[in-house]
Amino acid sequence: HSRLKQENLQLVHRANALEEQLKEQELRADQTLLEEIKKQRELLSKMEREKSIEIENLQARLQQLDDENSELRSCVPCLKANIERLE
């Protein structure tokens, strides 16, 4: 009877130790998950900022090209008149 009590006590201690180990692993897993979520959010935020800057740059370039195009179109009648005069 004493031997069974001793074995039972050892098993209870072992079970408690395993439960504690499991809790620690779960806490580490949760912490790792939270860190990964934070990392992914920061990466997404960085990519969104870069995309926004790229869009702004492309819009500025488009405006510049539109302005150049308008300027060149305004020159066309004068150039046609010069060509006709030279012919």
N, C-alpha and C positions, 0 to 999 in steps of 0.2 A: 504494500500500500504506500509506503514511504517513497519507494522508487518511482511509482506512478505519479505521485505528487511532485517529485523532483523533475521528472520528465515534462509534466504538464507545465510547471513553472518555467522551465527552459523554453518550451514551445511558446508560452505566453510572452516571455521576454523577446524571443525571436520574432514573433508576430508584431509586437510593438515596435521593434527596431525596423522591421520591414515597412510598417505603416509610416514611420517617421521618415524613412528613406524615400518612400513614395511621395510623401508630402513635399519633401525637399526637391525631388525631381519635377513635380508638378509646378512648384513655385519657379524653378529655373526655366521650365518650358514656357510658363506664362510670361516671365521676364524677357526671354528670348523673343517670343512672339511680339510683345509690346515694342521691343527695340527694333524688330524687323518692320513692324507697321510704321513706326516713326521714321525709319530710314526710307521706306518706300514713299511716305508722304512728302518728306523733304526732297526726294528725287523728283517726284511728280511736280512739286512746286517749282523746283529749279527748271524743269523742262518747260513748264507753262510760262515762266518768266522769259526763258530763251525764245520760245515760240512767239510770245508777245513782242519782244524786241525785233525778231525777224520780220513779223508782220508789219510793224511800224517802219522798218527799213525798206521793205518792199513797197509799202504805200508811198513813202517819200520818193523812192525811185520812180514809181509809176507816175506820180505827180510831176516829177522832173521831166520824164519822157513826154508826158502830155503837153507840158509847157513848150518843150523843144519842138514837138510836132505842130503845135499851134503857130509857133514862130515861123517854122519852115513853110507851113501852108500860107501864111500871110505874105511870104516872099514870092509865091508862085505867080500871082498876076503880074508883078513887076518883072520877073524873069521872062515870062511869056511875052510881055510887051517889048522887052529888050531884044528877044529873039526875033520877033516879027519886024522890029525896026532894022535889025541887022540883015535880015533876008532881003 
